[in-house]
Amino acid sequence: DMLVVDMQDVGLRFYTYYITMLQIMEVCAEYGQEVVILDRPNPNGHYVDGPILDMRYKSGVGWLPIPVVHGLTMGEIANMAIGKGWTPWVSLHVVRCRNYDHSTHYQLPIAPSPNLPTQHSIYLYPTTCLFEGTVMSMGRGTDAPFEIYGHPDMRGCSFTFTPEPNAGSKTPPFEGELCHGVDMRGIPVEDIWAEGIDLECLVEAYHNLAIGERFFKPVFEKLIGVDYVRQMILSGATADEIEARWVEDVERFKIERRDYLLYAE
């Protein structure tokens, strides 16, 4: 009779739950079925950051022309996708959250996936997930995925870890190898909120390994959503210079999304 969507998203363009929702909505539109979304708070819903996806890089880790951190709930994404014509019209009903707005710092009671086991990892994820588009380890196969990063050949690092198979990663990168890197677990959450996406660690790791273009994998553009970030890093740009490129994108998106918000900013 209808499709009910009840999934805990974390508010990032490359976190795939919203993509599954949109794909199923398209099928419901084809068959004339109603969609009901039991909305949930977005733990990263208090800000917007990152470049808007260049649709040349549309993939299973990026489906809509939205920033990396879009600041929308699942219900709001569905509203915007229909309103902007990104997905076919479907009969949609969103059951709204009570006592929530976009200034709320929502603490998830249950981990949304095995590799985001802590609230701190969810806050760092917009930054550390970008390492998946490089030769680096981002902590898969440890007890701190997306809160640490490293590589066997990194230099000058006092922190080390050794990835091993676990529930979140059966074949983690650098399995059984000693990685040298950085532990981000001590960064206060208030600092993460204030900084948003922080490319400084990515730029530093690139220069530390000193392997040039081989630092990046093809999936990097699918994650960050544009081609200029890799190009600017290769040309020697600073993190601040790169991040300045998407400021106007963020402000434009904030205006575009207002008609589709279900909760106060």
Order of alpha helices (4+ residues) and beta strands (2+ residues): beta-alpha-beta-beta-beta-alpha-beta-alpha-beta-beta-beta-alpha-alpha-alpha-alpha-alpha-alpha
